[in-house]
Amino acid sequence: MRRLYIETGNIKDSAVAAALREIINASADENIVDLVAPFIIENSYTETRTLNVGTSTLAETQAFIATLIDDFKRGGQNRTT
């Protein structure tokens, strides 16, 4: 689910504002960028998005995983933040 941003400051009905805040909070529960934020990749690697599971070397698998984590942190392969 995509994170929602809804301005609730001008809503006079407290029950509606509380319900909207609950929806906003729930939309962030499974944000992949937040889930992978704690992962740290040390050293350099060559980005790779192809993995042959039958014949890949340890280095190829490590580069694939590091690329995947960095893509998740950016919010997608072609995004910068």
N, C-alpha and C positions, 0 to 999 in steps of 0.2 A: 504494500500500500504506500502511496506517496504521502509524505508529510503535509498536513494541512496547516495553513496560517489563516486564522479568522480573527478579526478584531472584535473583542467582546467588551471593550471599555464603555461603549455607548449603549449597551443593552440594559434597559431598565428592569426587566423581569429577571430576578435573580435565579429562578429555576431554569430559564432558557439559557442564561449565561453559564450556569453550572453545567448544563447538558452539553453546550458547545465546547466548554473547556475539557470535558470528558472525551468528546470526539477528537479534539485536537491532541490530547495526550495519547489516546489510543492509536492515532495515526502514526505516532513515532515509536510504537512498541517494537516493531520489527524493521526498522530502518537499517538497511544493510550497511550504509556508511557508518552508522553508530556501532554496529556489531563488529566491524573489522577495525575500527579506530585503535583499539589497544595493540593490534599486531604490529610488530616492528621488524623490518627487513634490514639486515646489516649486510654490508659489502655490496658489490655491484653484480649485475646479472644482465643477460641479453633477453629483452622481452620476447616471449614466445606464447602464442595462443593455439598451438597445435601440439598434441601429445599422442604419441603412438604407445598405448599402454602395454603392448606386447614386447616392444624392443627399446623403450626409452632408457637412457642412462639416469643415474642418480642426479647428475647436474642438469639434465634436460627436465626432469621432473621438478627439481627445485626451482628452476627458472620459470616453469609453467605456473607453479603455485605462487611464486612471488609476483608474477604478472597478474594473476587472478586477484590477489589481495590488493595490489596497487590499483587495478581497474575498479574494484569495489570501493576503495577509498576515494577515488575521483568521482564516483557515481556513474561510471561507464567508461568504455574504452576510449572514446573521443572527447571526454570532458577533462578539464584541467583542475576543477575543484569540486 
